[in-house]
Amino acid sequence: MPRSIASATISFGLVAVPVELYSAADTRDEVHFHLISKKSGQRVKQQYIDPTTDEVIPRNQLVKGYEVRKDEYVIFTPEELKALDEKATGSIDITEFVMLSDVDREYLEKVYFLGPGKGGERPYRLLAKALQDTGRAALGQYAARGRQYLVLLRPRDGVLVMEQLHYANELRSPDEIPVGDSDVKASELTLAKKLIDQGATDRFDPSKYKDSVRERVAEAMQRKVEGEDITEAEAPQAGGGKVLDLVQALKASLERDAPPRAARRTGRRQATARKSSRSRKSA
């Protein structure tokens, strides 16, 4: 059972829906390494060094500053920093409802699940259902941890998902990315579409994919714990070099990924037989 990391209230109009925030990611299986002293075998501690005196500065003597010019800083006191922080209101203030399909995915920064808070089950389920039926998402802001976040609430299988978004000024424009000006030929486009159709599926199912690197590292670490030495794995073969003939590469990809011709014929015969059987039954 996941543990709530914060409580909040969704506010829009005169409606207030108490909710609990849950992290959408489960990081318990992540592999973490620590820095260890080779001499003592103990975990080392981080220290801060004054570059002008090479002295180790204790944490209680550190202050925060803003660089106004190179190597020139304005120092802020803890009280001043506290005054700059956005006050956490615990309110997710919805300002508008947008079409979910209009929100570009590059805005996504982090994802949380929302669950109903005490007494909030009915309005929570009502909001989730209304968003689901209209194809819309709720856009608003949420103040927490000294910042004000842009957030989007969307429904998923009856659960509200809160996506923390980047602000528009935090993103680069796609226009900044060089893509060249090569023409797309009709023959090449036809082949590319066929290749996409050949590998197309009707449903997004990420459970089919596993982090094989993490599994390999975890297995190697267990062998190390058991006293076995770990040797460097052989590097995988590169996935091809420069494409000299795009059309030939697309054709080769289609032929490589296509099911065997005999299997295709068998599949067509089976489909025809099923169709004939249905026709006889309906007659």
Secondary structure, 3 states (H helix, E strand, C coil): CCCCCEEEEEEECCEEEEEEEEECCCCCCCCCCCCECCCCCCECCCCEECCCCCCEECHHHCCEEEEEECCEEEEECHHHHHHHCECCCCEEEEEEEEEHHHCCHHHEEEEEEEEECCCCHHHHHHHHHHHHHHCEEEEEEEEECEEEEEEEEEEECCEEEEEEECCHHHCCCHHHCCCCCCCCCHHHHHHHHHHHHHCCCCCCCHHHCCCHHHHHHHHHHHHHHCCCCCCCCCCCCCCCCCCCCHHHHHHHHHHHHCCCHHHHHHHHHHHHHHHHHHHHHHC
